[in-house]
Amino acid sequence: MRRGGTCLYNKKTSRTLQDCNVLIVDDQTASRLIMTTLLEPLFTCHSVDSASKAIEFCRETPPDLVLMDVYMPDMDGHEACIILSNDSRTEDIPVVFVTASVSDEEQEKCWNAGGADFVQKPVNGTTLINRVKFHLSSKLKTDLLEQLIYTDRLTGCFNRHYLEEHLPQMVKDAERENQALSVAIFDADLFKQFNDHYGHIKGDSCLWKIAKSLQESLLRPRDKLIRVGGEEFLILLPHTSEHGARTVCERILQTISHQYIEHSASPTGYLTVSAGAATYHPNTDTSIDKALMDADKCLYHAKANGRNSYAFIDEHGDMLVGAG
C-alpha cells in the first residue's frame, strides 16, 4: 500500500489482448466454427446464432468486440448494430461486419449502421486476425483512458466526473424503457472518529474495504458504484424499484457490519454504514434530482435514528426506516 493520493484498490488496472472477449454472430454453424478456430488461440471467443441473441448477450456480458454477420433470418446485422449503438450499455462495443459483399452500397450500409469495420466472406485468416487485433488494441487504449478519467484513485470505484457524464444517459435510458431508476447513498458511521483514533492510513484502507464490499454486493454489471466524497458512496440501480433498492441496502449493511472492522468509537465496537434510498419513476412529475435529494434526506434520517440503518422512500412517498 502506498501513501498519499495513491490507489489502494487491488485489481488489475490494465488488460491485454489475451484478456479480451470476442462475440461471433452468425446463423451458419460452419462460419462460427471457422472464425472461432482462427481466433480462439489469441482471444476468448463466444458465439451465438442470431442477432437477437447477440443483443441479449451484449447487454448482459458486454464483449470487447462483435463480429457480426450481415444477413441473418430473424434480424439483419445492420439493425442489430443500430440497436447496440443506441443503448448506453452497449454503445462502446465495436462491431465488425462479416459480409459476402463489399459493394459500395453494402459498405455504406455498414458505416451508416455504426459499424467499425467489415471483413469479407469467405474470411481470410490473416486479415481477420489482424483486423480484430487492431480494433481490440484501440478499445483497450480507450478503456484505459476512461479508467483514468472516471476512476477514484483511492477506492477504484467511479468518481463524481463519471456521475456527471453518465447519469443523464442513464436517465434517458430509464425514460425510453419506462423503467425505474433507484439511487442509494451510503456513508460510513462516525468516520471522523475512526480517522482521529486510528490515523488516516488506516482510514484510507478502511474506505478501500468499504468500496470493495459495496462492489461485491452489487449483483449486476449495470449497477454503478460511485465515490461522491470522503466516506460517502452512491449507487445507481437501473431497472430497480423501491423494493429492490431496499434489498440492496439491507444486503450491504449486513456485508459491512459482518466484516467486523474494529471501531472503538462505534456503539457496536466495529464499523457500520448508514444508507438512504429513493427511486425515480419516468413519466411522472418527479425527477432524478428529487430522487437524489430524497436519498440524501433518507441518509441523514437513518443517521439521526441511531446509524447502522437505512431509510427509504416507498412507492407511496412515505419515509421508512429499516435495519441491515
N, C-alpha and C positions, 0 to 999 in steps of 0.2 A: 504494500500500500504506500503510495507516495503522498506527500503532504501538500498543503496549499490547495490550489484550484485544480486538482487532478481528478481523474476518473477512477472511482472505486468499483465501478460496475464490471464484474469479472466475466466478460463474454467476448467471443471472437468479434473484433471490430472490423475486420476486412475479410472478404471472401475471394476465392479463386475460381477459375473456370470449372475446376473439378467439383466445386460446391453447387454449381448451377443446375437448375431443373428445366428440362425442355418438354413441352407438351406437343405431341404429334397428333394431328387431327385429320383423319382420312377414313372414308367409308370402305375402302378396299384393304382387306387384310394384308395382301402382299405388299402394298405400298407402305403400310405401317411397319411391317416386319423389316423391309429393306432399310428404311430410314433409322429404325431403332438399332439395327445391326451395325450401321455405319457410325452412329453417334454414341452408343452405349459405352464404348471404351473410354470416352472423354467426358461425358456428362451423365447425369441421372435422367433417364427418359421415362415418360409416361405417355400413354396413348389412349385415345377414345375414337369411336367410330361415327360420331355425329357432331354437328355444330352446337346443338343444344346441350349435349353433354360437356362440350368444351367450355361453354359459358358457365355452366354449373361448377365445373372443376376449377376454373379460374377465380370464381367468386369465393370458393371455399378454401382453396390452397393455391394461391397465385404462383404460377411458374415464372421463370425468368425470361422465357421466350416461347412463342407459339409458332409451330409450323402448321399452316392451315391450308388444306385442300380447298380449291375454289368451288368445284361443283359437287354437291352432296344432296341426297334426296330430301331431307327434312328442311334444311335451311342452307343457303349457299354461304361460302366463306366471306363474301363481301358483307352480307347482312350481319353475320356473326361478329366481324371485325368492328362494324359500326356500333353494335351493342356494347362491345367491350370498351371501345373508345369513349363512350358516353357514360360509363359507370365509374365513379370515383375509386371503386375498389380494384378496377382492372385497367384503368386508362393508361397506366405507365408500362403495361406489358407490351413489348414489341411483337408484332405479328408479321411473319414472313410467309407470303403466299407460295404455295406449290401448285403450279398450273401447267397444263399441257400447251397452252397458247401464250405466246409473248407478243401478240399483235399490239399495235399502238392502242387500239380500243381496250384490250384487256389490261394493259399496263395502266391506262387512265383510270379504269375502274378500281384497280388495286390501290393506286395512290389516293383516289377520292374516298375510298373506304377507310383510310387511315393506316394502310399497310406500311411497314418499314422497308420492305424489300420483297423480291419474289425470286423463286428458283424454278427452272423449267423441268417438266417431266418429259422423259424419264430422267431421274436425278443423276447428276454426275457426282460421285462420292467426294472427290476433292473439292469441287465447287461448294457442295452442301456444307461440308465440314468447315471450310474457311468462311463462308457467309455466316454460319452460326457463331463461330469464334468471334468474328468482327462485331456482331450485334450484342453478344453477351459481354464482351470487353467494354463496349460503350456503356451498357447498362450498369456494369459493376462500378465504373467511374462515376456515373450519375448517382447511383445509390450511396456511394461513399461521400460524395459532396453533400447530398441531402442529410446524411447522418451527421456530418459535421455542423450543418446549419441548424438542424432541428432537434439535436440530442443534448440533453442536460449532461454535462461532463461528470458531475459527481455521481449521479444515480444511474445514468444510461437510459432513462425514460425520456419521453418527448419533453420539449420546453415550451415556454409561452409563445415563441415565434411560430412553432408548429400549430398551436391552438389558433392563433390569429389567422394563419394562412389556410388551415384546413376546416375549421368549424363552419364557415359559410357554405362550403361544398357539402358537408355532412347534413346541414340543414336543408339544402336544396334536394339532396337525395331523399331525405325523410319526407319532404313535401311531394316529390314526384311519386314516391312509392306509398304515400299516405300511411307511414309507419311512425310509431312513437320513437322519440329520441330522449333517453334519460341521461341525467348528469348526476354524479355523486362526488362530493368533496370530502376528503379525509385529512385530518390534522392530528399530529402526534400530541398526546396529552402531556402537559407540563414539561414541554421540551426545553424551555429555557432553564428550568431547574436541572434537567438532565445535563445540559451543556455546562452549567455552572459547577456541578458536582463532579462529573466525570471528565470534563475537558472537551474541546472542540474536535479533537481527533477521533475520540470515541463517538462523539455526536455525529460526525460525518459517516463513520462506519455504521452507526445505528440507522441513519437515513438510507444508506445503501441497502441494509437488511429490510427495511420497511418497503422500499421500492421493489425489491426482489420478491417479497411476499405478495405485494399487491399485484405484480405482473403475473405471478404463478397462479393467483386466484382468478384471473380472467380466463375464461374457457374458450373464447372465440377470437380469431385473428382481427376481427373488425373492431373489437373493444380497444380503446386507446387510453393509455396511462400518461398523464402529463404532470410534471412538477411545476406548480404555478408560483412557488416562492417559499423559501425557508423550509419548514416542515409540513407544508401543505401540498396535497396532490389532488388532481381532478381526474375523474374517469368519464369518458364519453361512451355511452352504451346505445348504439343504434339498434333499432328493432326491439326495444325493450320497454315494457310497460312499468307502471308503478310497482307491481308485484315483483317483477324481475329485478328492478333496482333494489328493492328491499332485500331480496335473496342475496344479491351481490354484497350488500352492506353487512349482512349477518355473517356471511362466509368470511369476509375479510377481517372483521373484528375478531372472530374466533381464531383465524390464522395468526394474526399479530399477537394476540394475548397468549396463545399456546407456544409461542417462541420463548416465553419467559425471559425476556431481556431484562436484566436487573435494573431497577429504577427506584432508588431509596426514597425519593420524594412522592412516589405514587402510593395511593391508598392500598393498592393491591401488592405493592412491592416489586412490580415489573411493569414494563412499558405497555401502554394501551393506546388506542386511537379512538377518535370520535368521528362521526360522519353525518353529512346531511345530503339528502337526495330529493330530486324533483324531476318531473317529466314534461317534455314539450310535445304537444299533440298538434300536428299540422292541420290546417283548415279550421282552426278555432281562433278565438280572439286573444290567445296568448302568444308569446314569442319566446325565442331561445334565451333572450336577455332576461326575461322574467323567470324562466326556469333556473338560470344561473343564480339570480338573486334569491330565489326561493330556497335553493340548495344551500346557499351561504347562510341564510337565516336559520335553516334547519340545523346546520352545523353548530352555530352559536347556541341554539336552543339545547342541543344534545350536551354541549359542554356545561351549560348553566344547570343542567339537571344531573350533574354528577359524573360526567365524562364516561368513557368506556361504553358508549351507547350511540345510537343513531336516531335521527329524526327524519321524517319524510312527509311529503305532501301526497295524500292519497287521491284516488280518482274523483273524490267529491270536493277536493280543495281543502281538506282538513289536515292539520299538522298532527302527526302521531309519533310516539317515541317507542323504540324497541331496543333490545339488548342483543349482543352477539351470542 
